[in-house]
Amino acid sequence: MDYYQRACELKDETVANRRYFHTNAEVGLDCDKAKAYVMEKLTEYGIKPRDCGHGVVATLGAGSPVILLRADMDALPMPEESGEPFACPDGEHAHACGHDFHAAMLLAAARMLKENEGDLKGTVKLMFQPACGFSQGSSGVLPYYFYGKDTSSADMSGDKFFTFSDISFIEVVWDL
């Protein structure tokens, strides 16, 4: 598969996904619309998403090596001032930080990887995370990969979890 060509073919869908997140901006851990949308789209692509509290995880392929692709879903607690027709209408939240694009890009990557899953040489884990600026955003999602279950009420005092807020895996620029 020519991933660049396929990404270009998915441009309209990626733009539509980004604009959905942008219009329905949610802050912190409260990303119920984004989570439901991600689960719906992954299911539509033939991927089995897992609800992990406030976020969504999914797995493609099998074996080693294992790579984690992650996207934020949350917006900022500030009014939308762009004037765009897809601006968040609530007057309180805005995707001024690019997380709408992060989530849309990861959905596009998930679709392409699923279409090519038989050729994967290893495992790709997908993580859609809320609350990127707070440790509870990733710590509420990462245990699903390490333990395969919700560990929010377990004693995990000796475990270490890391946030990946400053890592950018793919940057593709379109006139969005």
Secondary structure, DSSP 8 states (H G I E B T S, - for coil): --HHHHHHHTHHHHHHHHHHHHHT--BTT--HHHHHHHHHHHHHTT---EEETTEEEEEEE-SSSEEEEEEE--BBSS---S--TTS-TTSS-B--SSHHHHHHHHHHHHHHHHHTGGG-SSEEEEEEES-TTSHHHHHTTTHHHHHSS--TTS--TT------TT----------
